Amino acid sequence: MLGNLKNPPEPFGDIIRTHFRLKAQSISAQLDQWLSHDDGLPTANDGASTGCLRGGIGGSANGLQADVDELKRLLKQLQEGGGPSGSVPRHQS
């Protein structure tokens, strides 16, 4: 989600930003649910736990908390009329 929101593939940028703006509340709720189930353990690229703990942000070594915080910040910007980089291009009528 972060990649698509921060650098949406063109020509779909406006559509993707609109989708995230309209779905911001449900996405935020889903993120909170995922965080509540996160064990904080790092994962290997195949999704398997590596078994080592390296205390990261908020005790999480897998970066989920940091990604959720960044995504929520970007969603809030969209809801306030800005975009991930501070402004969203708008079509003029």
C-alpha positions in Angstrom: 0.0 0.0 0.0 2.8 2.4 0.9 4.5 2.0 -2.5 1.3 2.6 -4.4 0.4 5.7 -2.3 3.8 7.2 -2.4 4.6 6.5 -6.0 1.4 5.5 -7.9 1.8 4.1 -11.4 0.8 6.6 -14.0 -1.8 7.2 -15.4 -3.6 5.9 -12.3 -2.2 8.3 -9.7 -5.5 10.3 -9.3 -7.6 7.2 -9.1 -5.3 5.6 -6.5 -5.2 8.7 -4.3 -9.0 9.0 -4.6 -9.4 5.3 -3.6 -7.1 5.7 -0.5 -8.9 9.0 0.5 -12.3 7.4 0.3 -11.2 4.2 2.1 -9.0 5.9 4.7 -11.1 5.0 7.7 -11.6 1.3 6.8 -7.9 1.0 5.9 -6.9 2.6 9.2 -9.1 0.2 11.1 -7.6 -2.8 9.2 -4.1 -1.5 10.0 -5.0 -1.3 13.7 -6.3 -4.9 13.6 -3.1 -6.1 11.9 -1.0 -4.4 14.6 -3.0 -6.0 17.3 -2.0 -9.4 15.9 1.6 -8.5 15.2 4.0 -10.6 17.3 6.9 -8.1 16.5 9.1 -10.8 15.2 11.1 -10.2 12.0 10.1 -12.2 9.0 12.1 -13.8 6.2 11.2 -12.9 2.6 9.1 -16.0 2.4 7.0 -14.9 5.4 8.6 -17.4 7.8 9.8 -16.2 11.1 13.6 -16.0 11.5 13.3 -16.6 15.2 15.6 -13.7 16.2 14.4 -10.6 18.0 16.2 -7.3 17.4 13.9 -4.8 19.2 12.8 -2.3 16.7 10.3 0.6 16.8 7.8 -0.1 19.6 9.5 -3.5 20.2 8.7 -4.7 16.7 11.6 -5.9 14.7 9.6 -6.4 11.5 8.9 -2.7 10.8 5.1 -3.0 10.7 4.6 -0.3 13.3 6.7 2.2 11.4 4.9 1.3 8.1 1.5 1.7 9.7 2.5 5.1 11.2 3.7 6.3 7.8 0.6 5.0 6.0 -1.7 6.6 8.5 0.1 9.9 8.2 -0.3 9.8 4.4 -3.9 8.9 4.6 -4.5 11.9 6.9 -2.8 14.2 4.4 -5.1 12.9 1.7 -8.2 13.5 3.8 -7.0 17.0 4.5 -6.7 17.8 0.8 -3.0 17.2 0.4 -1.1 14.2 -0.9 1.9 12.1 0.1 4.2 14.8 -1.1 2.1 17.6 0.3 -0.1 18.2 -2.7 -2.3 16.3 -5.0 -2.6 17.4 -8.6 -6.1 18.4 -9.3 -7.9 18.5 -12.7 -9.3 21.9 -13.6 -12.7 22.1 -15.2 
